[in-house]
Amino acid sequence: MLRVARSYSTEALVAALGRRLPRDAFVKSTVVVPNRAMERVVERGLARGTGLVANVHFARLEGWLEGLFTTEPAGAGGPQADGRGRKLE
């Protein structure tokens, strides 16, 4: 499930993410950030607010979007040979 949190205030954004991320350290979560600097700010803010940041994967926006359009569904044998991305439904 895709959930979007956005804010003009970094502190409010980190607080919203802290409330939304699962408390279970064994549940993987992905947080999409625009760059490495924002990744560090969010990571440190979450660690300060919750005491622990475990099993949170940070993805850059560009790479995350590229992955949506260039990978095949599970069991389809990988990327298409002709280089076209998969169709979003």
C-alpha positions as a LaTeX table, in Angstrom:
\begin{tabular}{lrrr}
\hline
Residue & $x$ (\AA) & $y$ (\AA) & $z$ (\AA) \\
\hline
Met1 & 0.00 & 0.00 & 0.00 \\
Leu2 & 1.31 & 3.42 & $-0.92$ \\
Arg3 & 0.92 & 6.10 & 1.74 \\
Val4 & 2.01 & 9.65 & 1.12 \\
Ala5 & 3.21 & 12.01 & 3.84 \\
Arg6 & 4.24 & 15.52 & 2.87 \\
Ser7 & 4.90 & 18.71 & 4.75 \\
Tyr8 & 6.68 & 22.03 & 4.44 \\
Ser9 & 8.07 & 21.39 & 7.93 \\
Thr10 & 10.75 & 18.70 & 8.23 \\
Glu11 & 9.88 & 18.12 & 11.88 \\
Ala12 & 6.19 & 17.59 & 11.06 \\
Leu13 & 7.12 & 15.22 & 8.21 \\
Val14 & 9.36 & 13.11 & 10.44 \\
Ala15 & 6.70 & 13.03 & 13.16 \\
Ala16 & 4.07 & 11.86 & 10.64 \\
Leu17 & 6.38 & 9.14 & 9.35 \\
Gly18 & 7.13 & 8.05 & 12.90 \\
Arg19 & 3.42 & 7.58 & 13.56 \\
Arg20 & 2.83 & 5.69 & 10.31 \\
Leu21 & 5.78 & 3.29 & 10.29 \\
Pro22 & 5.12 & $-0.12$ & 11.85 \\
Arg23 & 6.47 & $-0.62$ & 15.38 \\
Asp24 & 7.48 & $-4.19$ & 14.50 \\
Ala25 & 11.19 & $-4.27$ & 13.58 \\
Phe26 & 10.60 & $-7.34$ & 11.37 \\
Val27 & 8.20 & $-5.53$ & 9.02 \\
Lys28 & 10.05 & $-3.93$ & 6.12 \\
Ser29 & 9.09 & $-0.37$ & 5.23 \\
Thr30 & 10.23 & 1.75 & 2.31 \\
Val31 & 10.55 & 5.51 & 2.57 \\
Val32 & 11.07 & 7.38 & $-0.71$ \\
Val33 & 13.21 & 10.51 & $-0.41$ \\
Pro34 & 14.47 & 12.96 & $-3.05$ \\
Asn35 & 18.17 & 12.82 & $-2.08$ \\
Arg36 & 20.76 & 11.54 & 0.39 \\
Ala37 & 20.58 & 14.66 & 2.55 \\
Met38 & 16.84 & 14.21 & 3.17 \\
Glu39 & 17.43 & 10.51 & 3.83 \\
Arg40 & 19.82 & 11.37 & 6.66 \\
Val41 & 17.50 & 14.01 & 8.11 \\
Val42 & 14.55 & 11.59 & 8.14 \\
Glu43 & 16.64 & 8.69 & 9.44 \\
Arg44 & 18.07 & 10.71 & 12.31 \\
Gly45 & 14.72 & 12.30 & 13.12 \\
Leu46 & 13.03 & 8.90 & 13.28 \\
Ala47 & 15.81 & 7.57 & 15.50 \\
Arg48 & 15.43 & 10.52 & 17.87 \\
Gly49 & 11.65 & 10.24 & 17.98 \\
Thr50 & 11.28 & 6.48 & 18.27 \\
Gly51 & 14.65 & 5.45 & 19.67 \\
Leu52 & 15.25 & 2.92 & 16.89 \\
Val53 & 15.11 & 2.74 & 13.11 \\
Ala54 & 15.05 & $-0.90$ & 12.04 \\
Asn55 & 14.20 & $-2.51$ & 8.71 \\
Val56 & 13.46 & 0.82 & 7.02 \\
His57 & 14.71 & 0.97 & 3.43 \\
Phe58 & 15.31 & 4.42 & 1.96 \\
Ala59 & 14.89 & 4.69 & $-1.80$ \\
Arg60 & 15.68 & 7.69 & $-3.97$ \\
Leu61 & 12.68 & 9.02 & $-5.88$ \\
Glu62 & 14.26 & 8.66 & $-9.32$ \\
Gly63 & 15.36 & 5.05 & $-8.78$ \\
Trp64 & 12.10 & 4.08 & $-7.13$ \\
Leu65 & 10.03 & 5.45 & $-10.03$ \\
Glu66 & 12.35 & 3.82 & $-12.55$ \\
Gly67 & 11.87 & 0.49 & $-10.79$ \\
Leu68 & 8.10 & 0.81 & $-11.12$ \\
Phe69 & 8.32 & 1.13 & $-14.89$ \\
Thr70 & 11.17 & $-1.22$ & $-15.76$ \\
Thr71 & 10.56 & $-4.42$ & $-13.80$ \\
Glu72 & 8.25 & $-7.25$ & $-14.72$ \\
Pro73 & 5.69 & $-8.77$ & $-12.37$ \\
Ala74 & 6.90 & $-11.77$ & $-10.31$ \\
Gly75 & 7.33 & $-14.92$ & $-12.35$ \\
Ala76 & 7.49 & $-13.15$ & $-15.71$ \\
Gly77 & 11.20 & $-13.83$ & $-16.26$ \\
Gly78 & 12.72 & $-10.40$ & $-15.68$ \\
Pro79 & 12.79 & $-7.21$ & $-17.77$ \\
Gln80 & 11.44 & $-7.32$ & $-21.29$ \\
Ala81 & 14.03 & $-7.98$ & $-23.97$ \\
Asp82 & 12.96 & $-4.97$ & $-26.02$ \\
Gly83 & 13.54 & $-2.54$ & $-23.13$ \\
Arg84 & 9.92 & $-1.47$ & $-22.67$ \\
Gly85 & 8.67 & $-1.11$ & $-19.13$ \\
Arg86 & 5.61 & $-2.90$ & $-17.83$ \\
Lys87 & 2.16 & $-1.38$ & $-18.11$ \\
Leu88 & 0.73 & 0.05 & $-14.90$ \\
Glu89 & $-2.80$ & $-1.09$ & $-14.17$ \\
\hline
\end{tabular}
